[in-house]
Amino acid sequence: MNNQNELLYPSSISKPSNLTEHSESLSLSNFVYNHMNDVIKALAELKTDDSELKDISIRGRVCNLKEVEKVLHDIQKNTIYKSNITAKFDVAGRRPSFNPPEVVFLPRLRLEISPQSEAQNDIGTAYYDKENDRYIVKAVCKFHHEFNHEISVDGQVKCIILNGSSEVQAFDFSIGQFDVGVGEDKIIEIFAFVDKGSQAFQLLDEYTPLNFDFIFSSSDRPVRGSNTWMAMGKIDLSLNFIGNYSYDEQVQIQSIMNNEVSSIFNQQGLLIGDTMRNSLLPTDMNYSNFKDISFNDNGLSTEANQLRSNWPGLSNYLDIFFVESFSSVQNPAIAIGKDSGFSPIDGPTAKNSGDSGVIIEGKNAQFELLSSDSVRLVFGVYIAHFVGHFLGLQECPGDMGCSDSPLNFMKPPPTTYTPFGYILNRQFTRLQFLKVAEHGFIKKVLISDI
């Protein structure tokens, strides 16, 4: 009986003393033609996504192209890795000095996993299911098949959840069986549920990004794909306009909130939810009092306190008041020093108080051309900066990773001069996100939100 690690040689062929390896591009058909009736050893080197190397050896006589394809098929069935596979054939027998070619081929069934919805950096949203106290991951699975026969996916799925390289949870579930035809792209959506009490639930609840690795069984071989999901925070905003703001201007500012401001917070998974517009009409008795906010010598404003106390938006929305101007009869420098807006640090969620909201000088001359891309970007940084204060952030430098974030949005003014010119301060760090996520106006993104 031959040892498991030995090749099987017929008596008519002598075993060479050593075998060499060679790498060159050569088609399978040419390889079989040149080495018909030779005894070969097929060694597949499988380089996985985490850079581990796994070897599979298959021994025997390969006489025709069909048998070579069978060798490759056997190799594929023994691995679930989606990376390209390199099959090296060591030729024994008549020409022991021959350097065998390298044949590179792709897996027959490939899988791409993407989130159903995502923030920046391709991270998907893990939705909180408030009714059942769990998180739900929605994945879009695209199967691509390039072989010459139909493949059936039997519906058995394994999900492995990883925090970095550490496995935190694994479970199996079933979906309906389906077929993937030759050359077909088959797209399905699946759901994975992470229940309360598990380590994965706790990590998601702390806004930790987790990798979800899905493995599907099929009639060909297992196939896998993965992506990253995390729980996202959400804040709803009430945009309250006081003064001469046209309908178009209000819509432009709302668009800046949903785009330029949102793109800053989205960097770390904080989403802008609903943006509701409200207007204080000129017929209102308080219209003239509040469209210009005046300050005393100490930089305090009775008008600002009255505005925030007497005209709040919905209870679960952060109020942003857009007024026409700031002024100070005694000391104009005080109004100028407000730099187009002001806000308490870590403001209250309770309404009807002098600190319950952000106030922005929306008619400042630098914001006149709201249709200009550059004005939109600068105005977006200003608004995000004062919202950041309300949610608990200090000026940079000083806290929350500012030292590693030279272009941070909490660093005044909104631009920084560099050798390449002025660059907008738009960076938002993870430490800052974790801080603002503690604020009462920040809610988890719910499954009912989609």
Buried (B, 14 or more C-beta within 10 A) or exposed (E): EEEEEEBEBEEEBEEBEEBEEBEEEBEBEEBBEBBEEBBBBBBBEBBEEEEEEEEBEBBBBBBEBEBBBBBBBBBBEBBBBBEEBBBBBBBBBEEBEBBBBBBEBBBBBBBBBBBBBBBEEEBBBBBBBEEEEBBBBBBBBBBBBEBEEEBEBBBBBBBBBBBEEEBBBEBEBEBEEBBBEEEBEBEBEBEBBBBEEBBBBEBBBEBBBBBBBBBBBBBBBBBBBBBBBBBBBBBBBBBBBBBEBEEEBBEBBBBBBBEBBBBBBBBBBBBBBBBEBBBBEEEEEBBEBBBBBBBEEEEEBEBBBBBBBEBBBEEBBBBBBBBBBBBBEEBEEBBEEBBBBBBBEBBBEEBEBBBBBBBBBBBBEEBEEBEEEEBBBBBBBBBBBBBBBBBBBBBBBEBBBBEEBBBBBBBEEBBEEEEEEEEBBBBBBBBBBBBBBEBEBBBBBBBEBE
